[in-house]
Amino acid sequence: MIRNIIFDWSGTLVDDLPAVWQATNHVLTQAGLTALSLEQFRAEFSLPFIHFYERFTPGVPLAQLEVWFHASFAGAQDSVVELPHAREFLKFCRACQVRTFVLSTVRADYFELQSQATGFREYIDLPYVQIWDKRDKIRELLAENHLDADETLFIGDMQHDIDTARHGGVRSCAVLTGYNRLDQLRASQPDIIVEHLGELRHILETHDGCLESYLRPETQAARQPVVTVGGLIFDRAGQVLMVRTHKWSNLWGIPGGKTKYGETSGDALRREIKEETALDIEDIEFVMVQDCIHSREFYRDAHFVLLNYTCLARPGGVRLNGEAETYRWTSLPEALALPLNEPTRRLLETVVRQRGEVPKP
């Protein structure tokens, strides 16, 4: 049973990625280098961060790097906000009398500012911050607080967090809300990957706080296929809406989600599209059903029955709710040229054949 949780801070409880990306680019440009795109930054950034700078700015003294970085980051503290589901998860820990700790590289003064601004400080029993290499501290944290490793879970968003958990002999949970991509986190082999802390809370609630119960092969084998709906949304100009999400390996796809008990697939599609994009839809047409079983593109092992539709967007702007990171309107041929998840690729190929826009292969 999980009685103790150690949190990473940045990317796990708070979102400081835009501020850190901006500050890192300030360092690079001051050093005469080209700024990184967000995707390049996420692919390259690693902890301990000194190794990142050794690769990009060899020969520049650490003291100078620190001056450049904090000149930008210190002024961006108002942009650091709590991540979705973090507050509810911390309250859940308090209600269940789970002890909570923070083990993070974040500088102590930034932690105080951010934890007070979010109100999270009252939910943290003890913070260990300004730690350059968390692997050097986790065993000390466990010993000082008399924590049983078998009852302790480390939650983080980076490979370094998973490595730290392994070094301390505790369970590890990777979240997709921060810096590292799904493929990077998978490479470190955490015990569990979740989309966000809300999903982890649900797992712990339904298994009485016992992560071992959830991870047992027989528990996973007993799970039932999940019926979902997805819509290829057209606008009046004939373009389609594509969205990109971390939980599908940062590949492009279509909006959609699970069908609720007692809900028709059409109603489910309208609800999911509205929730995820703020769009209202009409002219819904069924295209195909797909089985998606054990896809490595999805962030966890799953069996989906995918009901795929086309539909038309009513006038109105797209507003994402956090399910996806970005979106674009594009023509069907241009959509097919994107890095797509496989179910979406099959849907697009079927639609363009039906419409006669490209020859059948």
DRENGUZA-783453 format. One record per residue (C-alpha): residue number from 0; residue in three letters; x, y, z. Coordinates in steps of 0.02 Angstrom, whole numbers, plus 50000, padded with zeros to 5 digits. Example, Ala and Ser with C-alpha at 12.3 -4.5 7.8 and 13.67 -1.06 7.14 Angstrom:
<atoms>
ATOM     n   res      px      py      pz
ATOM     0   ALA   50615   49775   50390
ATOM     1   SER   50684   49947   50357
</atoms>
This chain:
<atoms>
ATOM     n   res      px      py      pz
ATOM     0   MET   50000   50000   50000
ATOM     1   ILE   50064   50174   49957
ATOM     2   ARG   50084   50275   50117
ATOM     3   ASN   50215   50400   50058
ATOM     4   ILE   50229   50499   49897
ATOM     5   ILE   50380   50596   49838
ATOM     6   PHE   50338   50725   49705
ATOM     7   ASP   50447   50807   49579
ATOM     8   TRP   50393   50989   49570
ATOM     9   SER   50413   51061   49394
ATOM    10   GLY   50305   50974   49266
ATOM    11   THR   50223   50865   49399
ATOM    12   LEU   50134   50986   49515
ATOM    13   VAL   50163   51152   49427
ATOM    14   ASP   50187   51202   49246
ATOM    15   ASP   50346   51304   49227
ATOM    16   LEU   50394   51231   49058
ATOM    17   PRO   50361   51392   48958
ATOM    18   ALA   50464   51495   49081
ATOM    19   VAL   50609   51371   49085
ATOM    20   TRP   50608   51356   48895
ATOM    21   GLN   50611   51545   48878
ATOM    22   ALA   50752   51562   49005
ATOM    23   THR   50853   51423   48923
ATOM    24   ASN   50838   51507   48754
ATOM    25   HIS   50897   51668   48835
ATOM    26   VAL   51053   51574   48892
ATOM    27   LEU   51082   51501   48719
ATOM    28   THR   51062   51666   48629
ATOM    29   GLN   51176   51753   48754
ATOM    30   ALA   51304   51619   48713
ATOM    31   GLY   51285   51656   48527
ATOM    32   LEU   51183   51499   48489
ATOM    33   THR   51016   51472   48402
ATOM    34   ALA   50861   51462   48510
ATOM    35   LEU   50771   51295   48522
ATOM    36   SER   50591   51262   48473
ATOM    37   LEU   50484   51192   48613
ATOM    38   GLU   50492   51018   48537
ATOM    39   GLN   50681   51029   48519
ATOM    40   PHE   50696   51086   48698
ATOM    41   ARG   50589   50944   48764
ATOM    42   ALA   50689   50819   48663
ATOM    43   GLU   50858   50885   48722
ATOM    44   PHE   50836   50947   48900
ATOM    45   SER   50891   50828   49035
ATOM    46   LEU   50939   50820   49218
ATOM    47   PRO   51058   50850   49299
ATOM    48   PHE   51044   51009   49194
ATOM    49   ILE   51232   51041   49199
ATOM    50   HIS   51251   50898   49074
ATOM    51   PHE   51130   50986   48957
ATOM    52   TYR   51236   51144   48960
ATOM    53   GLU   51397   51045   48942
ATOM    54   ARG   51328   50984   48775
ATOM    55   PHE   51265   51152   48713
ATOM    56   THR   51379   51281   48794
ATOM    57   PRO   51545   51196   48829
ATOM    58   GLY   51673   51315   48901
ATOM    59   VAL   51547   51440   48972
ATOM    60   PRO   51567   51448   49162
ATOM    61   LEU   51419   51385   49263
ATOM    62   ALA   51412   51548   49359
ATOM    63   GLN   51384   51643   49196
ATOM    64   LEU   51250   51520   49140
ATOM    65   GLU   51160   51544   49306
ATOM    66   VAL   51163   51734   49287
ATOM    67   TRP   51090   51725   49112
ATOM    68   PHE   50958   51595   49158
ATOM    69   HIS   50893   51682   49314
ATOM    70   ALA   50890   51852   49229
ATOM    71   SER   50748   51781   49124
ATOM    72   PHE   50668   51651   49239
ATOM    73   ALA   50653   51765   49391
ATOM    74   GLY   50541   51882   49293
ATOM    75   ALA   50426   51743   49233
ATOM    76   GLN   50361   51680   49400
ATOM    77   ASP   50185   51743   49367
ATOM    78   SER   50175   51623   49219
ATOM    79   VAL   50203   51470   49330
ATOM    80   VAL   50034   51391   49368
ATOM    81   GLU   49968   51234   49449
ATOM    82   LEU   49942   51086   49334
ATOM    83   PRO   49766   51015   49309
ATOM    84   HIS   49720   50884   49440
ATOM    85   ALA   49870   50926   49551
ATOM    86   ARG   49769   51013   49687
ATOM    87   GLU   49639   50875   49694
ATOM    88   PHE   49776   50744   49706
ATOM    89   LEU   49862   50834   49850
ATOM    90   LYS   49696   50847   49941
ATOM    91   PHE   49669   50662   49910
ATOM    92   CYS   49838   50625   49990
ATOM    93   ARG   49791   50728   50142
ATOM    94   ALA   49622   50643   50159
ATOM    95   CYS   49705   50471   50149
ATOM    96   GLN   49844   50522   50270
ATOM    97   VAL   49977   50490   50139
ATOM    98   ARG   50138   50580   50183
ATOM    99   THR   50198   50698   50047
ATOM   100   PHE   50371   50762   50002
ATOM   101   VAL   50448   50862   49860
ATOM   102   LEU   50617   50816   49787
ATOM   103   SER   50663   50943   49654
ATOM   104   THR   50800   51043   49570
ATOM   105   VAL   50696   51202   49586
ATOM   106   ARG   50786   51341   49678
ATOM   107   ALA   50724   51367   49856
ATOM   108   ASP   50664   51546   49829
ATOM   109   TYR   50566   51496   49673
ATOM   110   PHE   50488   51351   49765
ATOM   111   GLU   50429   51466   49905
ATOM   112   LEU   50355   51589   49781
ATOM   113   GLN   50268   51455   49677
ATOM   114   SER   50208   51349   49823
ATOM   115   GLN   50134   51500   49911
ATOM   116   ALA   50054   51566   49750
ATOM   117   THR   49971   51398   49715
ATOM   118   GLY   49932   51361   49898
ATOM   119   PHE   50019   51193   49880
ATOM   120   ARG   50139   51222   50025
ATOM   121   GLU   50009   51169   50153
ATOM   122   TYR   49995   50999   50070
ATOM   123   ILE   50182   50961   50071
ATOM   124   ASP   50252   50885   50230
ATOM   125   LEU   50433   50922   50187
ATOM   126   PRO   50518   50993   50031
ATOM   127   TYR   50693   50946   49974
ATOM   128   VAL   50733   51077   49844
ATOM   129   GLN   50882   51149   49752
ATOM   130   ILE   50948   50971   49729
ATOM   131   TRP   51059   50958   49576
ATOM   132   ASP   51055   50768   49566
ATOM   133   LYS   50904   50689   49650
ATOM   134   ARG   50989   50519   49652
ATOM   135   ASP   51110   50589   49781
ATOM   136   LYS   50968   50637   49898
ATOM   137   ILE   50830   50508   49889
ATOM   138   ARG   50905   50381   50008
ATOM   139   GLU   50939   50518   50133
ATOM   140   LEU   50758   50576   50116
ATOM   141   LEU   50696   50400   50149
ATOM   142   ALA   50810   50376   50300
ATOM   143   GLU   50778   50545   50380
ATOM   144   ASN   50590   50520   50372
ATOM   145   HIS   50590   50334   50412
ATOM   146   LEU   50499   50291   50252
ATOM   147   ASP   50475   50111   50200
ATOM   148   ALA   50532   50099   50018
ATOM   149   ASP   50398   49969   49982
ATOM   150   GLU   50265   50094   50034
ATOM   151   THR   50338   50243   49940
ATOM   152   LEU   50301   50308   49765
ATOM   153   PHE   50402   50437   49669
ATOM   154   ILE   50303   50538   49541
ATOM   155   GLY   50393   50637   49407
ATOM   156   ASP   50392   50693   49226
ATOM   157   MET   50574   50658   49176
ATOM   158   GLN   50689   50512   49150
ATOM   159   HIS   50796   50575   49293
ATOM   160   ASP   50646   50554   49409
ATOM   161   ILE   50624   50373   49358
ATOM   162   ASP   50810   50341   49380
ATOM   163   THR   50801   50423   49552
ATOM   164   ALA   50657   50311   49605
ATOM   165   ARG   50754   50159   49550
ATOM   166   HIS   50908   50220   49644
ATOM   167   GLY   50804   50236   49802
ATOM   168   GLY   50717   50069   49780
ATOM   169   VAL   50543   50144   49773
ATOM   170   ARG   50402   50130   49648
ATOM   171   SER   50398   50255   49505
ATOM   172   CYS   50257   50343   49414
ATOM   173   ALA   50286   50448   49258
ATOM   174   VAL   50163   50586   49213
ATOM   175   LEU   50142   50659   49038
ATOM   176   THR   50114   50836   49100
ATOM   177   GLY   50293   50898   49094
ATOM   178   TYR   50459   50898   49006
ATOM   179   ASN   50496   50724   48937
ATOM   180   ARG   50399   50642   48796
ATOM   181   LEU   50317   50472   48805
ATOM   182   ASP   50458   50383   48713
ATOM   183   GLN   50587   50456   48832
ATOM   184   LEU   50489   50405   48986
ATOM   185   ARG   50458   50230   48919
ATOM   186   ALA   50645   50208   48892
ATOM   187   SER   50671   50228   49080
ATOM   188   GLN   50540   50092   49116
ATOM   189   PRO   50436   50170   49256
ATOM   190   ASP   50317   50056   49350
ATOM   191   ILE   50170   50154   49282
ATOM   192   ILE   50137   50297   49161
ATOM   193   VAL   49983   50407   49181
ATOM   194   GLU   49917   50550   49079
ATOM   195   HIS   49898   50660   49233
ATOM   196   LEU   49878   50650   49422
ATOM   197   GLY   49689   50632   49405
ATOM   198   GLU   49714   50463   49323
ATOM   199   LEU   49833   50407   49461
ATOM   200   ARG   49709   50462   49593
ATOM   201   HIS   49575   50355   49511
ATOM   202   ILE   49691   50204   49509
ATOM   203   LEU   49736   50223   49692
ATOM   204   GLU   49555   50252   49743
ATOM   205   THR   49490   50099   49651
ATOM   206   HIS   49629   49988   49720
ATOM   207   ASP   49626   50053   49899
ATOM   208   GLY   49795   50135   49881
ATOM   209   CYS   49878   49974   49826
ATOM   210   LEU   49975   50004   49666
ATOM   211   GLU   50035   49824   49668
ATOM   212   SER   49856   49765   49648
ATOM   213   TYR   49833   49874   49493
ATOM   214   LEU   49997   49815   49416
ATOM   215   ARG   49962   49629   49435
ATOM   216   PRO   49947   49540   49266
ATOM   217   GLU   49780   49465   49315
ATOM   218   THR   49711   49638   49352
ATOM   219   GLN   49766   49702   49182
ATOM   220   ALA   49698   49547   49094
ATOM   221   ALA   49527   49573   49176
ATOM   222   ARG   49505   49745   49098
ATOM   223   GLN   49369   49760   48966
ATOM   224   PRO   49382   49841   48794
ATOM   225   VAL   49336   50025   48794
ATOM   226   VAL   49215   50093   48664
ATOM   227   THR   49265   50265   48599
ATOM   228   VAL   49205   50388   48468
ATOM   229   GLY   49312   50501   48360
ATOM   230   GLY   49267   50634   48233
ATOM   231   LEU   49356   50693   48078
ATOM   232   ILE   49287   50871   48082
ATOM   233   PHE   49269   50971   47921
ATOM   234   ASP   49244   51157   47910
ATOM   235   ARG   49144   51248   47774
ATOM   236   ALA   49302   51265   47668
ATOM   237   GLY   49331   51077   47666
ATOM   238   GLN   49478   51077   47786
ATOM   239   VAL   49491   50953   47929
ATOM   240   LEU   49538   50981   48110
ATOM   241   MET   49691   50886   48172
ATOM   242   VAL   49749   50884   48353
ATOM   243   ARG   49912   50826   48431
ATOM   244   THR   49927   50747   48603
ATOM   245   HIS   50067   50680   48712
ATOM   246   LYS   49970   50524   48759
ATOM   247   TRP   49974   50467   48576
ATOM   248   SER   50164   50485   48568
ATOM   249   ASN   50147   50666   48513
ATOM   250   LEU   50069   50609   48349
ATOM   251   TRP   49926   50695   48260
ATOM   252   GLY   49751   50627   48273
ATOM   253   ILE   49568   50676   48291
ATOM   254   PRO   49467   50729   48443
ATOM   255   GLY   49358   50602   48530
ATOM   256   GLY   49341   50496   48686
ATOM   257   LYS   49247   50365   48783
ATOM   258   THR   49063   50329   48765
ATOM   259   LYS   48971   50339   48931
ATOM   260   TYR   48848   50208   48992
ATOM   261   GLY   48675   50242   48920
ATOM   262   GLU   48740   50367   48792
ATOM   263   THR   48719   50347   48605
ATOM   264   SER   48876   50357   48500
ATOM   265   GLY   48810   50516   48416
ATOM   266   ASP   48780   50601   48582
ATOM   267   ALA   48950   50543   48643
ATOM   268   LEU   49033   50617   48489
ATOM   269   ARG   48945   50785   48510
ATOM   270   ARG   48991   50791   48694
ATOM   271   GLU   49174   50742   48669
ATOM   272   ILE   49199   50865   48526
ATOM   273   LYS   49119   51004   48627
ATOM   274   GLU   49224   50966   48781
ATOM   275   GLU   49389   50951   48688
ATOM   276   THR   49372   51087   48555
ATOM   277   ALA   49223   51196   48604
ATOM   278   LEU   49149   51160   48433
ATOM   279   ASP   48969   51110   48397
ATOM   280   ILE   48949   50985   48255
ATOM   281   GLU   48818   50927   48132
ATOM   282   ASP   48800   50813   47979
ATOM   283   ILE   48874   50665   48073
ATOM   284   GLU   48911   50515   47962
ATOM   285   PHE   48980   50346   48015
ATOM   286   VAL   49138   50293   47922
ATOM   287   MET   49213   50139   48003
ATOM   288   VAL   49248   50039   48159
ATOM   289   GLN   49426   49995   48208
ATOM   290   ASP   49506   49883   48337
ATOM   291   CYS   49654   49963   48425
ATOM   292   ILE   49735   49831   48535
ATOM   293   HIS   49901   49849   48629
ATOM   294   SER   49954   49999   48524
ATOM   295   ARG   50130   50056   48568
ATOM   296   GLU   50081   50230   48509
ATOM   297   PHE   49963   50251   48657
ATOM   298   TYR   50041   50292   48824
ATOM   299   ARG   49974   50137   48912
ATOM   300   ASP   49919   49963   48865
ATOM   301   ALA   49738   49970   48808
ATOM   302   HIS   49605   49889   48699
ATOM   303   PHE   49493   50015   48610
ATOM   304   VAL   49346   49989   48494
ATOM   305   LEU   49353   50148   48389
ATOM   306   LEU   49194   50212   48309
ATOM   307   ASN   49250   50340   48178
ATOM   308   TYR   49140   50475   48101
ATOM   309   THR   49150   50627   47991
ATOM   310   CYS   49055   50784   48038
ATOM   311   LEU   49039   50969   48000
ATOM   312   ALA   49088   51106   48122
ATOM   313   ARG   48962   51243   48153
ATOM   314   PRO   49033   51421   48155
ATOM   315   GLY   49144   51453   48304
ATOM   316   GLY   49326   51452   48357
ATOM   317   VAL   49425   51305   48424
ATOM   318   ARG   49468   51311   48609
ATOM   319   LEU   49564   51161   48675
ATOM   320   ASN   49527   51098   48850
ATOM   321   GLY   49696   51019   48886
ATOM   322   GLU   49663   50849   48809
ATOM   323   ALA   49771   50902   48661
ATOM   324   GLU   49922   51016   48655
ATOM   325   THR   49893   51098   48486
ATOM   326   TYR   49782   51094   48332
ATOM   327   ARG   49777   51145   48150
ATOM   328   TRP   49653   51154   48007
ATOM   329   THR   49722   51076   47850
ATOM   330   SER   49671   50993   47686
ATOM   331   LEU   49651   50805   47680
ATOM   332   PRO   49811   50777   47577
ATOM   333   GLU   49909   50889   47696
ATOM   334   ALA   49837   50796   47845
ATOM   335   LEU   49897   50631   47772
ATOM   336   ALA   50073   50702   47764
ATOM   337   LEU   50076   50735   47952
ATOM   338   PRO   50152   50612   48077
ATOM   339   LEU   49988   50524   48119
ATOM   340   ASN   49939   50389   48241
ATOM   341   GLU   49891   50233   48145
ATOM   342   PRO   49703   50232   48180
ATOM   343   THR   49691   50411   48115
ATOM   344   ARG   49794   50368   47961
ATOM   345   ARG   49676   50225   47919
ATOM   346   LEU   49525   50338   47943
ATOM   347   LEU   49597   50474   47831
ATOM   348   GLU   49644   50350   47695
ATOM   349   THR   49467   50279   47699
ATOM   350   VAL   49387   50452   47688
ATOM   351   VAL   49496   50512   47543
ATOM   352   ARG   49457   50351   47447
ATOM   353   GLN   49271   50372   47478
ATOM   354   ARG   49280   50551   47416
ATOM   355   GLY   49387   50508   47268
ATOM   356   GLU   49520   50637   47313
ATOM   357   VAL   49666   50518   47289
ATOM   358   PRO   49677   50355   47194
ATOM   359   LYS   49654   50195   47292
ATOM   360   PRO   49825   50114   47323
</atoms>
